[in-house]
Amino acid sequence: MKITLIHGQNHKGSTYHIGKLLAEQFGDSDIQEFFLPKDLEHFCMGCYQCIENEEKCPFYNEKNRIMQAIEAADLLIFTTPTYCMRASASMKAFMDLTFTYWMSHKPRKCMFSKKAVVISTAAGTGTKSAIKDITNTLFYWGVPYIKEYGIAVQAMGWEQISDKKKKKIKEDITKLARKLQKEKVHVGTKTRFMFHMMRMMQLNNWGASKVEKDYWKQNGWLDKERPWK
Ligand SMILES: Cc1cc2nc3c(=O)[nH]c(=O)nc-3n(C[C@H](O)[C@H](O)[C@H](O)COP(=O)(O)O)c2cc1C
């Protein structure tokens, strides 16, 4: 199994440890990890070069290294500490830089068969909205199977978490891993509906560019083909 972890932080705190704990449940896996902002320290500049040619993004090389690992993975694990009730700014910056992967632009076929888990920790509250920032992007990338794990740790780092809470985290993560191994990916109604809406948009020339419409056409999605089986 290929696993790609995207950490919305450079440091190895509570959120990182939970993500790592989950990845380790899958035995002899091929694991790739990226830390933000260390591995992509840029913000989208709104130049729209990517609409015509994604390679023209000023940060294409750094971004592509991460996206190649994401495209190759069976399981994606995203981690972010909750910052001011949301995902970290570096995670948001990364997601902005991947907006051409959205169904409204050039969705990738491989996304429609992936599993993903989004993990966030908070001292007290806010994991739900922090996780939502990421699950929203994953949904629009076309990822059909997304699980969430949010927990209030009452701590500023992994070492500060009580033994009782760590035990609970380990149990939760073991359970989650079992579920991930057992359950099959199914492309649900919401994803199918959104894809259909975006297809209509391309058919009616309401998309962002002719390049994007041609991409949809080449994939056969303006005809009968779909990115899922
Ligand atoms: C900039 C910043 C903002 C934070 N905002 C929140 C928040 O909105 N809600 C909360 O409960 N904790 C908040 N915290 C605490 C962290 O979410 C919490 O300590 C988390 O477990 C840290 O994860 P880490 O160990 O992976 O860095 C914030 C911490 C920082 C540094």
The ligand as an SDF file (V2000), in Angstrom:
LIG
                    3D

 31 33  0  0  0  0  0  0  0  0999 V2000
   -1.7220   29.8660   16.3110 C   0  0  0  0  0  0  0  0  0  0  0  0
   -2.4720   28.9030   17.1540 C   0  0  0  0  0  0  0  0  0  0  0  0
   -3.8630   28.9030   17.1470 C   0  0  0  0  0  0  0  0  0  0  0  0
   -4.5700   27.9780   17.9010 C   0  0  0  0  0  0  0  0  0  0  0  0
   -5.9380   27.9850   17.8210 N   0  0  0  0  0  0  0  0  0  0  0  0
   -6.6370   27.0740   18.5410 C   0  0  0  0  0  0  0  0  0  0  0  0
   -8.0710   27.0360   18.4620 C   0  0  0  0  0  0  0  0  0  0  0  0
   -8.7110   27.7440   17.7170 O   0  0  0  0  0  0  0  0  0  0  0  0
   -8.7260   26.1460   19.2570 N   0  0  0  0  0  0  0  0  0  0  0  0
   -8.0590   25.3200   20.1270 C   0  0  0  0  0  0  0  0  0  0  0  0
   -8.7000   24.5540   20.8230 O   0  0  0  0  0  0  0  0  0  0  0  0
   -6.7090   25.2970   20.1800 N   0  0  0  0  0  0  0  0  0  0  0  0
   -5.9750   26.1540   19.3980 C   0  0  0  0  0  0  0  0  0  0  0  0
   -4.6010   26.1260   19.4470 N   0  0  0  0  0  0  0  0  0  0  0  0
   -3.9300   25.0370   20.1720 C   0  0  0  0  0  0  0  0  0  0  0  0
   -3.5580   23.8830   19.2390 C   0  0  0  0  0  0  0  0  0  0  0  0
   -4.5950   23.6170   18.3210 O   0  0  0  0  0  0  0  0  0  0  0  0
   -3.2780   22.5860   19.9840 C   0  0  0  0  0  0  0  0  0  0  0  0
   -2.3040   22.7830   20.9760 O   0  0  0  0  0  0  0  0  0  0  0  0
   -2.8850   21.4810   19.0320 C   0  0  0  0  0  0  0  0  0  0  0  0
   -3.0050   20.2380   19.6740 O   0  0  0  0  0  0  0  0  0  0  0  0
   -1.4470   21.6700   18.5430 C   0  0  0  0  0  0  0  0  0  0  0  0
   -1.1030   20.6150   17.6860 O   0  0  0  0  0  0  0  0  0  0  0  0
    0.4300   20.2210   17.4330 P   0  0  0  0  0  0  0  0  0  0  0  0
    0.9580   19.6340   18.7350 O   0  0  0  0  0  0  0  0  0  0  0  0
    0.3760   19.2150   16.3460 O   0  0  0  0  0  0  0  0  0  0  0  0
    1.1300   21.4740   17.0570 O   0  0  0  0  0  0  0  0  0  0  0  0
   -3.8690   27.0500   18.7090 C   0  0  0  0  0  0  0  0  0  0  0  0
   -2.4820   27.0680   18.7350 C   0  0  0  0  0  0  0  0  0  0  0  0
   -1.7770   27.9790   17.9760 C   0  0  0  0  0  0  0  0  0  0  0  0
   -0.2590   27.9640   18.0090 C   0  0  0  0  0  0  0  0  0  0  0  0
  1  2  1  0
  2  3  1  0
  2 30  2  0
  3  4  2  0
  4  5  1  0
  4 28  1  0
  5  6  2  0
  6  7  1  0
  6 13  1  0
  7  8  2  0
  7  9  1  0
  9 10  1  0
 10 11  2  0
 10 12  1  0
 12 13  2  0
 13 14  1  0
 14 15  1  0
 14 28  1  0
 15 16  1  0
 16 17  1  0
 16 18  1  0
 18 19  1  0
 18 20  1  0
 20 21  1  0
 20 22  1  0
 22 23  1  0
 23 24  1  0
 24 25  2  0
 24 26  1  0
 24 27  1  0
 28 29  2  0
 29 30  1  0
 30 31  1  0
M  END
$$$$
